[in-house]
Amino acid sequence: MNTLRKLAAPITAIILFLLGWEWLVWVNGWPTYKMAAPSDLWPAFWKFRWLFLEYGWQTLWRTVAGLAIAIVFGVAVGMVMGFSRTVRDGLYPLLVGFNAIPKATVVPILALMFVGQHDLNTILIAFMISFFPIAVSVSIGLSTLEPEYRDILRSLGASQLTVFWKIALPKTLPEFFGALKVSVTLAFIGTNLMEIISPHGRGLGALFDSGKINSDYPLMFAVLIALALLGIVLYYIVVALEKTFAGWAERSPT
């Protein structure tokens, strides 16, 4: 019963959103070249079904690859900053400044630096746009570790590695998974920026750009829905991992 209730809430919200979207287009009498309705999307999905499968896979694996690199790099940087105040004070301005740069301005630079290497460019931009939340969350989780716990373990002869494994890692996991949920969507944004802007772009972003060039609004919105579905799938994979490794931190609402 509890599982059904959890499934019913998001499904109901999606249905209401699609009905509201359909009604908005209908009541305003918008043609498809101005605004596509949900009922216009299925023909576009079916017409370009093989391209959706091929390009959807290309977008997905590049996004996952960039996100995986962001996790490794972000956790490493976050651990260094979390354990060293000097390093944290030195790196934070650089990280904040880098994160403040619009990534759309970085895409042409990467495209010129690595001409023709679209996979590398796309993975790099997905990594660059998604590692910041991970690094900051891990850093905050470790830097706010209660010193009493650390002192107790050290008084019992525990090594630095034991302190990290027994205290610091569990303390950081909730913050890490919270940041990872954000990074999943950011990685998709980075991937599609490169796919749309790069002249060698492939993937759902390139399919969206093709729809834009041909004023095919149903195709454009179908691509957006496909991207949203991929993002939702990855998000709930992260949620499942969070329940497995950090489910103890979840508090039921009273």
KABELMO-V676404 format. One record per helix or strand of 3 or more residues. SS is the DSSP state (helix for helix, strand for strand). FROM is the first residue (numbers start at 1). LEN is the number of residues. Records with the same first field share a line. If there is no record, write none. Layout:
SS=FROM-LEN / FROM-LEN
//
This chain:
helix=2-27 / 38-10 / 49-35 / 85-16 / 103-11 / 118-26 / 147-9 / 160-38 / 204-10 / 217-33
//
